[in-house]
């Protein structure tokens, strides 16, 4: 197959003000991820004025110069993860003249297909994601790619090392970059970054009273002794299975009215059930429970087969004292329920059963979730072979459709890395009035089943 991508240039972008060096230790929240697959996003912008001359003379220069300015506030992103032979863990180090990889490309792909509401081969997204450079000795923090779709628009591809930043920090940086780029085009000079976009690097706010860090490092050491030829200090990303060529992507846009329809359905079914209980029917609980139920049904098969769910929890507001929302780094744990069977969700009360469980999981969240790493490490090996474990990536609270670089809000935001497992991507709706966007990546026959199932619950 001939690639639809033409790489125009690959260069490095340095922070505009980079006179100082910076070293950041990794916390146990960061170390959980240091060998795992990066988080990959593609942000699409519709722009029929996007000719090659306009792209070369306006879009790319503005994006590069504003990226350079933004990096001066986010120096660690231009740095690398390194692991000194005398240290017991990797460190994030920025040195003067370090740069972020920035790829410029042009694509022959159909923009409307990649941003629309019809399924398409997931491999169509891969050329739009930049490579994140990792070796045994070092790993880049982020890399970027800007790709032109002539007379249709452009996209910004992001590959982010999960040991450096979580979704909240990634979005904070992207908002900072977009803010700077838009101001630059408005010829607003030297406007300070808003406080909520200015990162805090103070690692002392993360407490580790139970020495979880040692437990995390021992966990990885035992893994790497087996899969990295004994090199327990390798910073290479662990290999992941290649997705099947028949995997397709599909995005469901739920309006605020759709979500309210699902919420009212759950209220009716709960009050009419044999064990009525008031549920916490937040947007997340409603939408994740619905997507989870539809995915279990789309798989079909043996009703006794094992299923489970897991979702990330931002611990910033749960810890005491709370971590500032603009803290730079990871502050994630997970809530999970992994010992379920498919039949619980395949009957008439399947959606209600899922909502009850997810509601309980959310209700139980407190500071202790931040320190349950031991339970998480123990849970995954206990999964039976073939178990359907469904997880969520992203958040409906990130505000990704507010990422306006000066050419309007995104047409579509795709989390490409959901292909690494059965993951639902979640984002706030493009409408900006309470909708939610759900992204799926499945083998075609399962996706066909899912697309048939998804509208059913929205009928009044």
Phi, psi and omega in degrees: 000130180281132181294140178273005185249135173244114179281120182273318184198146171232123182219177177249138176249123181260154174299141182294330177236097188230043184284344183248157172261162183211134177236128179239123173289154176268139175269175179297331176297323179285317188295337177305330192253003199291346176245007187265161184305138179294160174272127186241128179231151170229127183247116186261139177234122177280129181201099183291343176282000186281072171278167179298317177298319179293321178299311183291325189261341184238302187296305185296311179301320179294318179295318182292315183290323178287329174296316178300317179295318182293323180296336179294338174267345184232055185307321182302334181291337176274353183269199184219154166280130176226161181223099179295144184299336182268352183268151180270356179206162177291162179226149175264119187234128170249128176241153182305137180080001170297150186220157175264136178291132184226111182258138175245131185214168176228138185240145175263004181292161181273111184302316184294332177291316184287340183248002186269195184246024176245149180294148177211158182301130183296337179296342179296336182274336189302319180295345184270357181256128179287156176284139173260117187284123175222142174226181175300326188267334184204164178215132177293153179280313180213163168213155185229153176216132176246123186238130178270136167246099191308129178061016177235320181157199178210170176221156175247117178261139183229129169243121186237129178288122187290341177284347181264320185206146176264184184299323181294316179291320178301314181294322178300317179294315181299322176295321178297315179297313180297318179301314181293319182295318181293316178298321181299318180288332176278002179059036173267112189264138171058030174287132181290153175293139173302151184301324183288349177253002180264116188288149173251127185256002185295107182282347182289348179287342178267114180264148179224069187293337183256014180052049177297330180306314180298320179296318178296315182293323176294322178300311181291325179300316180295325178290313186289333176299332182271318191254357181237034178053034176083357180277089186284353178253018178289137177256011176294142175292135180295141180295145177238152181298142175290129177300147179300144182296344180264016177281135180235160179252148175210140178240130176254125176260112177262127176279168176301325179292321177301315182295321178294324176300315178295320181296314180294324177298316180296320178298316180297312183294323180292315182292334181271354184280169181289341179227072181298140181207138178288126184256155174273094188261059174292166178304318179297311182302314183295310187286319179293318179298320181292314179297318179301312181298316180295323179294320178297316180292323180296326178290323180065218176080202184297122179299338182272359184294149184283137175223167177192172177222156176211140176219148181287150179234121174284117186271359186306312184275349183273334183284157181235111000287159181298150175275137179305143183295337179262021173298135180268122177135200178262142172211053185244144165229201183213149170246139185211159175214100193250002185244060182243169175236152186300325186299334178300335187244003184262347180271189183297328181263018183301314180296317179297319179299316179296316182297322178299315183291314181293321176301314178297319180300318180289319180300327184281352185293129173208193185301332185295337181298332180294338186245022182263027182302322180302316180296321180295313180298325181283331187288319186296314178296339182277354179294131177295152177303136178082004180296142177266100180256115185254130182231170180242142176234145182087195182198148176280000183251001184285333182071040185293337179278005170267005183280081181256110180276001182121356180238027178096170181283161183300149172279325179199143173239121183244132171267103187291326187287003174291351177292344181275062181121178182271088189239137173262125173273139183234135178211158171298151181288153180295335183293339178073012182232038172102006176281170179223143178249126179244127179249140182230149176222111187216162170298150192303319183293325176289322179295321177300317178297317182297316182296328175290325185279323189304319182288341187302313184288349182270356179283133181282000000 
